[in-house]
């Protein structure tokens, strides 16, 4: 299922080898090759490497216990990731083809871990030991003791809310319980632990245990054999109904880089509220075009075939309510896995398989849907593989041989025995070279002025978004905070025992968590779209300059006596004016980390405590005069909640301004300046080619008639070879990978 039996790679290798042969033939013709030939040959040699190393990313996602791990195992036909009752995937696990079975666990650094814990401890009352909180390091015994005390307080006084256990409580528990196992594995820098061959399955103890998974940043399984295609990476993502924004952010980050999403829904539960919430987030990121839905059937749960269809219909109706036109495939991943592993099944699992096979109508339907899923899955992968791994390389090859064909036309004209044609060609080239020289001077003097216009444009767009708040990012965030519901009543029963400060800690953490989720769902997608638009503008701006500064030495209408049998003269120069992604990688450019962050400043704390003291004093005075009056923390907590919200609305405004400055100064300006340098180098290289070509032409005129005749014969051979390769590329581009 996961392997591609067709091998079009051999066809591509033949095209590349034929192209390299053409360049070799051209180098045998004096002065026909130039400095661009070395780069073109290097590109040809790199294409097979790029295709082999390039990987399509497939994300398997869904809420907890929707059968994601079982689906992944069934796709590859092996028990690679741990599954079963009570088992939860605690971290995204990536699976790739490798030269041997090897599980690679990439651990967080101690700084990463302590940073997470400091955030979880933010605002927790420490009875004057603030140094512990500020300089917290879990490696210190006293700090772990402090962490244990915090955990005991939280788990005893605030064990469960309507949303479940507090994420901060869970995070602290995982850190404490996983410390002894992982303390020698974590390093100052990010370390790697590998399990190979017979020890391969040991990774399951880490990925399925949330205590150990807390210390891990990433997991990649290299799998030997034909179970997975070498150009595919499949990821088993953790449940998307986590209330922890950090966990959700990790999944969304992978989805943004993925080429296909397979979304699992359990037939036991159908579409849950947590599914709806997450699918809305996927929709906001614009990722719904690349998604397949699997109704993961538990064959034991359904009394009959009609019940299964009823569940499928309900899922479809719920998804259509979200304005999703879903492709749903109902089958049992566990049944499919058992069928593939039938000879290796335990007695209990073998009995379950035989019991399910008695439900013939359901099994036949699930088998049919499995086949449909496999067929569409393969079709989508083949299409995306061609687009992602092959198409651009073929276009690049086509452009290179097109340019070489034009060059061959020029040489045929210049090697002509017709004196008039020869002189006309020389006059045309001399005229073009003069224009190139004048243009080079213009470029040198005008490039900075032209780029300053781009800087002004990007700065204006940033100002409109972050100063004038044209997209209402700040306004909407402030409104969200203003209408946010912070339920203080849930703490009434433990208020007297726990104290105001501890309840205030949970209140602020709840506020912080809600704001983080809002940023993840509503703000980050908007920022992503804004940045993408600006980057596209930078690329198009430099491309228009690049095209303006272009003189085509091999323009077809200068040599009209040649039949354009290749029909390739309309091909544009494949050379990009600037490579934004490469520049960002070289400079290490990343967007500012966070736009909004909940804060609890000394000023807010002082105001809250003062207000609470006054509120409590007022209640005490009232209780003295009215014996039936009861002192309650609720009014003080409500005022504290409003104070946190109100002050953070102000803080957001300053953070918005700082983000604007950082985005402009530390991201876009360095990006434009680096793009300008890259652009200048490419323009300079192009003009150098013009100068070199002039020298080559002068050499051609000095050749004797017999020499010209011999060289002309070689150029005709080159043109014939180019025509053949061009036909191969075009015919290959018109067929799918499935046809091979």
N, C-alpha and C positions, 0 to 999 in steps of 0.2 A: 504493500500500500504506500509506504513512504519512499520507495525507491522508484527511479525513473528508468524503465527498461530500454527506452529509445536512447540512442547515443549520438545526437547531432554534433557533439563536441568534435568528433572526427572530421566532420564536414567543415567546421570552422577552422580547424587546424590546417586542412588542405588549402582553404582560401588564404590563410595567413602565409603558408609556405609559398604558394603561388605568387602572392604579393611581394614577398621578400626576393623571390627569383627575378621579378620585374625590376626591382630596385638594383639588384646586382647587374642585370643586363644594362640598365641605364648608366651605371658607373663605368661600364666598358666603353661608353661613347664619350670621347674627350669633352670635358666642360659641361656635360649634360647634368651631372649631379652638383648639388650645392650643399650648404651647411644644414639645410632642412632635412636632407636624406638621413643623416645620422639619427635625428630625432624621430623621423618616421619609422626607421628600422627598429629603434628602441621601443616605440609604441607597439609595433607588430609583435615583438618578442614578449612584451608585458601582457598582451591581451589574454593568452591562455592562463597566465598566473592570476589575473584579475577575475576571470570567469571561475577558475577553480576555487579561489579564496572567497569570492563573493557569496553571501548567504541571504536567502529570503527568510524573514522572521515571521513565524507563525505563533500567535499567542492564544493559548487555551485559557479562557477566563470564565468566571461565574461566581455565584455566592458560595459560602461554605457548604460542604456536603452536597454539591450538585454533580459530583462524579467526574471532576476534571482530571484527576490523576489516573482514574480508571480509563478514561478516554485516551489520554496520552499513551498509556501502556498498550491499549488495544491498537492504536495507530502504528506503533512500532513492533507490536507482537511480542513484547517482552515485559517482565515485571521490573521496569527501570526505577520507577518512583513508588514510594510506599503508599499503599491504599488500604481501605478497610474501615470497619466500624471503630470510631474513636480516634482515627488518624486524621490529622489536619496538615495540609501543606503550609509550612510556616514561613517559607521564603520562595521567591520565584526561582525555579530550577530550569536552566537552559540545557537542551540536549542537541549534540552535534555529532557528525561522523568523525571518528578518530582513527589513528593507526593501531590503537589498542584500547581496551576498556579501562578508562581512568576517570575518576571523579575528582574534580578540582574545587576546593572550598576556599573562597577568598574572604579573609577575616577583616573586620573593621580594625582601625588603629585604636589605641587607648584614648587618644584625643577625641575620636568620633564617639566612643562609648561614653566618656565622661561628659561630653557636650549634651548628649541625649538625656543623661540622668540629671544634669544641672537644670535643664528645661523642665523636667518632670518635678523637680524639687522647688521650682520657682514659687516663692510666697509661702512655702510651708513654714509654720512657726518653729523656730529653733531654740527658743529659750536663751537667747543671748549668744549662742555658739555660731554666729553668722559666718565666721571664718571657715567652718566646716563646709557650709553650703557654697560659699563663694569659690573656695579653692578645692572643691570636692574632687577626690580621686579614689575610685573604687578599689584600687590596689592597696590602699592604706586600711589597716585593720580598724582603726577608730572610725573611719568614714563608712566602712561596711556595717559597723555596729550602729552608727547613726541611721544608715539606710534601713536596717532591720527594724529599728524603732519606728521610723516613718511608716514602713510597710505594716507593722502590727497595728499602729494607730488607724491607718486607712482601712485595713481589712476587718478590724473589730468594730470600729465606730460607723464606717460607711461601706459595708460589705457589697451591697448590690443596689442599683437604682433601676428605674423602669427601662433604661437602656442597657442594663447589664453591669458588669464590674467596670469601674472607672479605668480607662486606658492607662492612666498614670500608675494605678495600683498594679495592673498587669505587667507593665514595663519594668517596674521596680522588682516585682516577684521574679520575672524571667532573668533579670540581671543578677539577682542574688542566687537563685537556684542553679544558674549555669556557670557561675564564677569558677568553682573548683575544677570543673571539667575543662574550661577554656582558658584559664589564667596563663597556662604555659604555651598556649597556641597563639594568643594575641601578642603583637609586638608594637613597638613605638610607631613603625610604619606598617602598612597593610601587608600581612603575611598570607601565604598559601599553604594549604594542606591537601595532599593528593593521596587517593586510594586507587591502586591499580590492580588489574587482573583479579586474583582470588579475593582480594580485600575490597573490591569495588563496592559491594553492597553496604559497606560500613558507613557510606555517606547518608544512608536512610536514617540512621540514628540522629544525625544532626538536622537534616531537613524536616523531619517530622516532629522534632522536639522543640517547642517554642523557646525553651530555656537556653538551649545551645544555639538555636537559630538567631537569637538576639545578638550574638557576637559575630554573626556572619553577614557580609555585605552582598555576596554574589556566589552562585553555585553553577558550575558548568560540567555536564557529563559528556565525555568523549566516548562514543560507542563504536566498537569495531564490527565490521561485517556489512551486510546488505540491508540491514533493518531500517536504515535512514539514508536519504539522499545526501550526497556531499555538499549540495548547494542549499540545504535547508537547516534552519535552526528552529526547533519547536520548544516553547516555554510553557511549563506547568506553573501558572501563577497562583499566588495565595488568594484566599477568599476575598471578594470585593465588598463584603458587607461589614468590614472592620470599622469600628468607630475611631480608629487611630488614623489621623490625616497622613502621618508619615508612611504607613503601610499602603494606604490608598494611592499616595503620590508615587510610590515605587512601581505599582502596577500600571498607572496611567502613563508614566514615563516610558515603560516598555511598549505599551500600546501605540504611542506616538511614533515609535521607530519601526513598528511591525508592518508587514505587507499584507497580512491576513489575520482576522480574528475569528476564532471558533468559540461561540458563546454557549455554555452548558446550562440547561435548565432541568431540574429534577422533576420527573413525572409524578413523584410523590407529593410535591408541593405546588407545582405549576409556577407561574410568575409571581414572585413575592414583591413586597414593597421595596426591599433592598435591591432587587433586580431593576425595578423601575427607576430608582434613584441613580444607580450606576449607569444604566442605559442612557439616561438624560445627560450624564457627564460625557459619555462616549459621543453622543450627538453633538454636544457643545464643541467638542474637539474636531468635529467634521470627519469622523471615522466610520460612519454607518455604511459607506459604500463598499467596505471591505470586510463584511461580517457574514458568517454562516451560523445558524442556530441549530443546536442539537437538543431535542427532547430526550434526555437520557432516561430510558425506561427501566424501572424496577419491575421485572416481569412477575415477581412474587406479589406485588401490591395490587395488580389489576385482576379483577375477577374474570374478565373476558375481553375480547377484541373491541367491543363497543365502548367499554370503559376507557380503553387506551385512546381511541379516536376522540372521545369526549374531552379528555385532557389536552390532546393536541389542538383541538378546535378552540378550547379556552385560552391556551397559550397564544395562538394566532390572533384571537380577538384582542387580548390584552396588549400585544405588541403593536397591532394596527391602531389601537387607541393612542399609542405614543407616536403615531404617524410614521411607523416603520412598516415597510412591505417585506416581511420576513421570508426567507427560504428556510423552512423548518424540516428537519429530518428526525423522525422518531425511530430510535433503535436502542438496544441495550449494549452499552460499551462492555459491561461485565460479561454478558453472554458471548459477545464477539471475541473477547480476550480468552474466555474459557475454551471456545472452539479452537483457537489458534494454539492453545497450550494443553489440549485435551490429554495427550499422552503423559504430561507431567503433572496433572492435577492431583491434589490430595483426594482421598476417598470422599470426604464430605462435599468438596466442590464438584467432584465428578457426579455425585448423586444429584446435586442442584441442577447441573447442566442437563441431565437426563430428564429430570422433572419438568424443566422449562420446555424441552423439546416435545413434550406431550401436548403443549398448547400450540398446535400446528398453525392455526390461523394467525395468532399473534406473531409467532416466530417467522412465518412466511412474509408477513407485512414488514417486520423489522429487518429481515434479510434484504427485501426489496429496497427499503429506505437506506440500508447500509450501502448497497450497490450504487444507488443514486448519489449518496453523499461522496463515496469514493470517486465516482466518475466526475462529479462537479469539482471536488477538491483537487483532483489531478489536473482537470482542465484549467482551473484558476491558477494553480501553481505553475503549470507550463506557460500560460499566458504571461504571468508576472515574471517568471524566470526570463522569458524572451525580452520583455520590456526592460527589466532591471539589470540583467546580466549580459545580454547579447546585443540588443537593438542599437544602443549607442556606439558600441564597438564596430558594428557593421557599417553604420553611418560614417564613422571616422575613416574606416578603410576605403569606403566609396569616395569620400572627399579627397583622400590622399591620392588615389589612382586617377581621379578626375583632374587634379592639378598636374599630375605627371603627364596625362594625356594632352592637356593644353600645352604643356612644355614641349612635348613631342611634336605637336603641330607647328610650334614656332621653329623648332630645329629643322623640320622638313622644309619649311619655307626658306629658311636661311641656307639650307644645303641644296636648294633648287638650282638646276642648271640654267634656269631662266634668269638672265641678268636683271631684267626689269622687276621681277618679283623679289629678287634678292635685295635690290636697292630700296624698293618700297618698304620691305620688312625692316631694313636697317633704319630708314627715316622714321618709321612709326616708333621703333624702340628708342631711338635717340630723343624723340619728342616726349615719350612717356618718362624717360629718365630725367629729362630737364624738369618736367612737372613734379616728379618725385623729389628732386633736390629742393625745389621751391617749397614744396609741402613740408619737407623735413624742417626747414627753417621756421615755417609758420607754427608747426607743432611745438617746437622747442620754446617759442615765445608765448604761446597761448594756452598751454595745457594747465598751468596753475590757475589762470583766470577762469577757464572753463570749469575746473573742479571746484573752485570757490563758489560757483553758482549751485553746484550739487550740495555742498555743505550748507549753504543758506536754505536750500529747499528742505533738506532733512531736518535742520534746526527749526524751521517754521512748522513742519509737521509735528515735531516733538512738542513744541510750544503749544500748538493747538490742542494736543492730547493731554498734556500734563500741566499746563498753566491755565488754559481756558476750559479744560475738562470737557472737550468737545464730545467725547464718547461717554461722558457721565460716569466714568469709572469711580472717581472719588465720591461723587454725589450718591451713587447707588450703594457704595460700601458704607457710607455714613448713615444712609437710610436703613440699610440692613441692621447695623448696630442699634439704631434707634428703636427698631421694631422687634429686636431679638428678645425672646422670652427666656429669662433666667429664673427657673422655678426655685424659690427659696423655701417654699413650704415643705419640700421633701426633707429638709434638714431639721424640722421642728422637733421631731421625736428624740433627736440626739443632741440638740443644741446645748442643754445644760451640762451634759456629761462631757461633750467634746470641746466646748468653748468656742468663742467667736472667731478667733484666729484660724483654727483648723477648718471651720466652715467657710471662712473667707478664702482659704487656699483652694478648696474644691470649687467655690463659686468662680474664682478667677480662672482656674483650669478649664471649667466648663465654657466660660466665655472665650478663652483662647482657642479651645478646640473647635467651637462653632465658627469663629472667625477664620481659622485655618482652612476649614472645609469650604467655607464660602469663597475664599481666595482660590482654592483648588478648582472649584466648580465654575465660578463666574468670572473671576479676574484673570487668572492665568491664560485661559483660552483667548480672551480679548487682547491681552498683551502679546501673545504668540502671533495672532493675526496682524497686529500693528507692526511688529518687528519684521515679519515675512514680507509685508508690503514695502517697507523701507528698503529691505535687502534686494527685492526684485527691482526697485527703482534704481538702486546703485548699479546693479548689473546692466539694466537696459540703458542707463545713462552712458556708461563706459562703452557699451556695445555700439551705441549710435556714434560716439566719437571714433571708435575703431573703424567703423564702416565709412565714416566721413574721410578718414585719413588713409583710405585704401586706394592704391593704384594697381589695376590688374594688368600685369605684364603679359598675361596669357589670354587676354580677352578674345572671345571667339570671332567677333566681327572684324578683327584686324587680319584674320587669316581665313577669309570666306571661301577660299578655293578647296578647303577640305570638307569632306562629308562628315557631319557630326553623327557618326553611326552609334555612338554610345548614348546619345541624348542626355548627357551629363552636365552640359555647360551651365545649367541653371542651379547646380549645387552651390551652396554658400560655403565660405571658408569655415571649417569646423572649429577653428581656433577660437576659444572663448576669450573675450576681451579681458575679463578677470575671473578668477576662480575663488568665489567667496568662501566656500567650505574649506578649501585648502588654506586660504589666508587665516581663517579663524583657528584652524588646527595648528598652524605654525606659530601664531601669536598666543595661542592658548586663550583666545577671547571667549568669554562666557557672559551671559546676561547677568545683571545684578541679582544676587541670590533671592531676595524677598522684597516685595513692594510694600506690603503691610504686615505689621507684627504687633500683637497685643502687648502692651507694656503696663507694668505696675511700678510707677515711679515713687520715690520718697514723698513727693507732694501728694499723690493720690492716697498713699497709705496714711499720711498725717491727717488729711481731710476726712477720710473714712473713719479712722479711730476717734477723732475729735467729734464727728457727727454721731458715732455710735455711743460715745460716752454721754453726750448731751441727751440723746434719745433715751438711754437707759436711766439717767438721772431724773429726767422728766417723768418716766414711768414710775420710778421709786417714789417720787414726791406725790404722784397721783395715787399710788397704792396706800400711802400713809393716810391721805384724806378720805380715800374710798376703800374700805376694807375688802370689798369684793373684787377689786381690780387686781389683775395678774400681770406680772412683768414678763414680757415676751421679747425674744431676739428678732422675730420676724420683721417688725417695722424698721429696725436698724439694718438688717440684712437687705431689705428692699431698697433702702436709701444707698447702701454700699454698692449694690448692683447698678443702680442708676448712676452713681458717681463713676464707677468703672467704665460704664458705657459712654457717658458724657465726656470724660477726660480722653478716652481713646478716640472719640470722634475728632477731637482737636489734634491728637497725636498723628492720626492718619494724614491730616493735611500736610504736616511737616514731612512725614515719610514719603508722601507723594512727590513733594518738591525735591527731596533728596534723591529719590529714584530717578527723576527726570535728569538731574545733574549727572548722576553716575552713568545713566544710559547714554547720554550725549558725550560726556568726557571720556569715559573708560571703555565704551563699546563702539559707537558709531564713528567718532572722529579717528581713532586708531584704525578702524576698518577701512575708512575712505582713504586715509593716508597710505596704508599698505597697498590698497587697490591701485592708487595712483602710481606708486613705485612699480608695481607689477605691470601696469599698463604701459608705462614709459619703456620698460625693458622689452616688451613685445613689439611696440612701435619701432624701437631702435633696431631690433632684430630684423623687422620687415624692411626697413630702409637699407640695412646692410646687405640684404639679399638683392635689392635693386642694384646696388653698386657692384656687387659680385657678378651679377648677370651681365652687366655692361662689358666687363672684362672678358666674360665667356663668349659673348657675341663677336668681339673683335678677333678672338682666336678663330672662330668659324670662318670668317672672311679670308683668313690667311691660308686656309687649306687649298690644296691642289684639287683639280677636277676629279681625279681618280680616288683621292681620299674622301671627298664629299660623297661620291657614289657609294663607297663602302660603308660610310657612317649612315647614309640615308637608308641603306638596306637594314642595318641594325635597328634604326628607329622604327621602321615599318614592322619589324618583328616585335618590338616593344608594344606598339599600338595594338597589334593582334592579341598579344597576351593580356593587355589591359582590357580589351573588349571581352575576352573570355572570362576573366575574373569578375568584371562588372556584371555579366550575365549571371554568374554563380551567386553573387551577393544579392542581386535583385530577386532572383527566383527563390533563394533561401529566405529572404525577408518576407516573402508573400505566403510562406507556409508556416504552420504552427509547429511547436516543438513536438507535439504529439505525433505528427506525421514524420518527424525526424529528418 
